[in-house]
Amino acid sequence: MDITSEQALVDAVKGAGGPVAVQGGGTRGVPAGGTVLSVAGLIGISLYEPGAMTVVAKAGTPVAEIEAALAKENQRLAFEPMDHRALLGSKGTPTIGGVMAANVSGPRRISVGAARDFLLGVRYVDGRGTVVKNGGRVMKNVTGYDLVKLMAGSFGTLGVLSEVSIKVLPRPETQATLVLHGLDDVRGVAAMANALGSPFEVTGAAHDPAAQNTMLRIEGFETSVTYRIDKLRTLLSATGAEIDVQGAADSDRLWAQTRDVAAFQGKPGDVWRVSCKPSDGPALAARSGAQAWFYDWAGGLIWLLANAGHDLR
């Protein structure tokens, strides 16, 4: 069932004779039972105020459309949502409603927070077909139950999103990535913890065991990035690793690949996404029985590639 207006969404929910499976762009690869209720037709940016750093959009609006509008004003979705399509072999178009319903957050989560931290307000239709509005268009405007945060990450089980209001942030002038070569998992996670504990504002920290590369991203004004990269290099020189720096263009590509788990794309097997205490990550990955793994969020997020049907230990 295709929905093109909030009233049509209300009517569809009220008229449902059984379970419904809410779908936006269909890119997340999560099968669900019930009649498919597609909100991909709920499209359009309702309001964009660059000065207030706020954008309001219908749930089915493509993420790419929002990102293009923000780029014109030198702004961005700071939580850099992942694009699941290449990893999961899915098609369709990622939508902002799907991003918020699944709380999809990328490598920058360690510095700015998750997608739910940028969600200011929502409109959704609950299971009785009632339109519910919660939150608004500015921070700290919620009294009573904060349903906004509850809806983020609920995967459509508590209601069908029809509109979201999101805080956006300025796009930095430049970025660079410090890469440490030759560290094993334990030393790589320790280096990331050391970097995050420094005053140099790391916005991405990932470790690739296959290449033994530990990657640390710095963003901001060019002079500040240069200064902080040099200081971070000095701080981490004690690791004994060979260190080099990736400039803005290479850094941007590197973190897009990290965000979308490019290392596992097209490979046979099951992909597991595991959240854990960073210091526990190396031991957890080693005993998992997986073919390969990759650390993001300074070790707090592990992507594992296991044999098909294999249960992790």
Secondary structure, DSSP 8 states (H G I E B T S, - for coil): -B--SHHHHHHHHHH-SS-EEEESSS-S-----SEEEE-TT---EEEEEGGGTEEEEETT-BHHHHHHHHHHTTEE-TT-----HHHHT--S--BHHHHHHTT---TTHHHH--GGGGEEEEEEE-TTS-EEEEE-SSSS---S--HHHHHTTSTTSS-EEEEEEEE-EE--SEEEEEEEES--HHHHHHHHHHHHTSSS-EEEEEEETTTTEEEEEEEESHHHHHHHHHHHHHHHGGG--EEEEE-HHHHHHHHHHHHTTGGGTT-SSEEEEEE--GGGHHHHHHTS--SEEEEEGGGTEEEEEE-TT----
